[in-house]
């Protein structure tokens, strides 16, 4: 409570100078919402848990579609416009293109959404201020915490909602530190 | 910076204009086609044009590959509209009614979005290094759409199947404008 008051005061004093992390959502590989936490009141609209569930499902579907929309998927590697590297085999050699990734960053007028898709299909969505920097580092740190305090918890059931005190506490203190910097 | 494609959707969610600046794919180059494929990224594929070609091909008796390509372009437009519509609603729910979805980026491409007050939606796909193209889409709306489509006395109010949008001045102006950016 106290920390959020301080953040608000800085905000009014310096305009949008202070970058803030608003919220975190974790979506399992089936598109279900398994974790949802707001760190900063006033950044995003308050929506009900049911709306969060709908949002998670929608995002899961949209993410799959954005993977399919890759305009370069039918273009032969040699013709690809950002011709970054040519392999030793030359253009005749068949090269397997890098698989298309889905949505990574979304920007709107009021916030920025970073999505980190793990190898197993779990998605971490971090909502931040539009000016927040180094979000990918933050999100990786959160993934590490998830691995340490959720996956290593013997009572946690896979693909089920995350209810781990340790994870909650570590995450909150880490984000509070970033938001107050 | 590279622009891959550009779409306009009307307020009835219909794709009324689409254009691609992608180089022709291998399959297309291998197959004999009506339009000679050029090696530079200049293959212009507007959906209405493809439909016309498709009709011509039907008479010529080689309908297969063309049809699938037109259908594919149409499918892509539908997928893009669905994505953009869902994301816009999501952004409005979280950021408030006045918030607007601007862009998203994947590892391979970037999608830019601009919506006018009359729910006309402009979408552009570029490479990931491109800066924000919101003002570019706004310029297309002001300088091309309003000038050549809205102010055209022969243009219909609704653009069913791209009618009224595929006029020469608009297409030429758009092509020049985009090529100027690349």
Contacts between the chains, C-beta under 8 A, distances in Angstrom:
chain1	res1	chain2	res2	distance
A	44	B	94	4.8
A	44	B	95	6.7
A	45	B	93	6.7
A	45	B	94	5.7
A	45	B	95	6.9
A	45	B	96	5.7
A	47	B	93	6.1
A	47	B	94	7.1
A	51	B	93	6.8
A	55	B	90	6.1
A	55	B	93	7.2
A	55	B	94	7.7
A	58	B	86	5.4
A	58	B	90	6.2
A	59	B	90	7.0
A	61	B	86	7.4
A	62	B	82	8.0
A	62	B	83	5.4
A	62	B	86	5.1
A	62	B	87	6.2
A	62	B	90	8.0
A	65	B	79	5.4
A	65	B	82	6.6
A	65	B	83	5.1
A	66	B	83	6.1
A	66	B	104	7.0
A	66	B	106	5.6
A	66	B	111	7.8
A	67	B	106	7.3
A	68	B	79	6.6
A	69	B	76	6.8
A	69	B	79	5.8
A	69	B	80	6.3
A	69	B	83	6.9
A	69	B	109	7.6
A	69	B	111	7.8
A	69	B	125	7.8
A	70	B	106	7.1
A	70	B	108	4.8
A	70	B	109	6.1
A	71	B	4	4.1
A	71	B	5	6.1
A	71	B	20	7.7
A	71	B	22	6.0
A	71	B	108	7.8
A	71	B	109	5.6
A	71	B	125	5.4
A	72	B	4	7.6
A	72	B	22	7.9
A	72	B	108	5.7
A	72	B	109	7.0
A	74	B	25	4.6
A	74	B	27	7.8
A	75	B	22	6.2
A	75	B	23	6.1
A	75	B	25	5.9
A	76	B	25	7.0
A	76	B	26	5.0
A	79	B	23	4.7
A	81	B	2	4.6
A	81	B	23	7.7
A	81	B	41	7.0
A	81	B	127	6.7
A	82	B	2	7.3
A	82	B	127	5.9
A	82	B	129	7.7
A	98	B	107	7.5
A	100	B	106	6.9
A	100	B	107	7.0
A	100	B	108	5.4
A	101	B	106	5.2
A	101	B	107	3.6
A	101	B	108	6.8
A	102	B	106	5.8
A	103	B	104	5.2
A	103	B	105	7.6
A	103	B	106	5.6
A	104	B	104	7.9
A	104	B	105	5.6
A	104	B	106	5.5
A	104	B	107	6.4
A	105	B	104	6.6
A	105	B	105	4.8
A	106	B	87	6.6
A	106	B	91	7.7
A	106	B	101	7.4
A	106	B	103	7.5
A	106	B	104	4.3
A	106	B	105	7.9
A	107	B	102	4.9
A	107	B	103	5.1
A	107	B	104	7.2
A	108	B	91	4.4
A	108	B	95	5.4
A	108	B	99	5.2
A	108	B	100	6.2
A	108	B	101	5.2
A	108	B	102	5.7
A	109	B	95	6.9
A	109	B	98	7.7
A	109	B	99	5.3
A	109	B	100	5.1
A	109	B	102	6.6
A	110	B	95	3.8
A	110	B	96	6.7
A	110	B	99	4.6
A	111	B	94	6.9
A	111	B	95	5.5
A	111	B	99	7.7
A	127	B	94	7.2
